[in-house]
Amino acid sequence: MTAHRTATAAAIAVGLPLMLSALVAGPAHAHGAPTDPVSRVAACSPIGGGNTRTPACAAAIAANGAPFTAWDNLRVAGVNGRDREVIPDGQLCSGGLPEYQGLDLARADWPATTLTPGASFTLTYSSTIPHTGTFKLYLTKAGYDPRSPLKWSDLPTQPFATATDPALVNGAYRIKATLPSDRTGRQMLYTIWQNSSTSDTYYSCSDVVFPAKSAAAGEAATPTASSPAQRTPSPAGPKTSEPEKSASPAEQTPTPTRTAPSPAKETGPDDLAPVADSNSGGNTGLPLVAGGAAAFLLAAGVALTAWRRR
């Protein structure tokens, strides 16, 4: 009897602190997104500062049905370099994931970062969990229309810059590159990060603006954008992001129509549908921990009651 009571008390004394610690810690978020030039998912997330109050972010959150709290978790498992086969046209910014569908809104007033054609620049890719892998940077072709859904045909077949296994320093990867020199106006910087340490590939859209050069003076003209007072510093870099003047209702395109999944069938390697991978860091841990804690506490209560009655 004494041994039984001692074992019960020991189980409670050891297990309860562990369960409470798990509840407090919660699950870890994964893994990253560009913050300079600011990506749509970062701009419209809780780390986006004033960008979250722009009309484009408000529309994206409304179309999404929820805020972009998991800004660093826009990833698709098992793509293995088949990006153009797996991610549908018009859904490049969301990676084809329904929980990020608001990012695919085709409009010309997303928060944007001003860049200089032909200049050197550094992409800052903030990360909450380090991974190895290759970054590929694409810039939309000349003539890109931001009021139309982004398609693979809007991007060159080859990236203008790549980086494999860059160092994670102070919470961010920093990728140096030289921008194409023949772009003007509003463009899209599209970043693909294919992990080698996991099966995941990350997709992100960063709206950028290239000032047009004056034919007479050869100097960069000021783009149509917010005043400097409205600019919001990037969370992980010194550059600034700025929303353009809101497009008129006629210029704004509603959320792209998404085809409902067909009835369940066996999915082979060549007909993979985009899905979020839950094996390398997701947000499902807290309910599981909470359920386990509740069950443990109930069992502990029963054990204490039985012990007191003996």
DACOR-V938215 format. One record per helix or strand of 2 or more residues. SS is the DSSP state (@ for helix, = for strand). FROM is the first residue (numbers start at 0). TO is the last residue. If there is no record, write none. Layout:
BEGIN
ss:SS from:FROM to:TO
ss:SS from:FROM to:TO
END
This chain:
BEGIN
ss:@ from:1 to:24
ss:= from:31 to:35
ss:@ from:39 to:42
ss:@ from:48 to:52
ss:@ from:54 to:63
ss:= from:74 to:76
ss:@ from:82 to:85
ss:@ from:97 to:103
ss:= from:110 to:114
ss:= from:119 to:126
ss:= from:132 to:139
ss:@ from:151 to:153
ss:= from:160 to:163
ss:= from:167 to:168
ss:= from:171 to:177
ss:= from:184 to:194
ss:= from:199 to:209
ss:@ from:227 to:229
ss:= from:231 to:232
ss:= from:239 to:242
ss:@ from:248 to:250
ss:@ from:268 to:270
ss:@ from:284 to:308
END
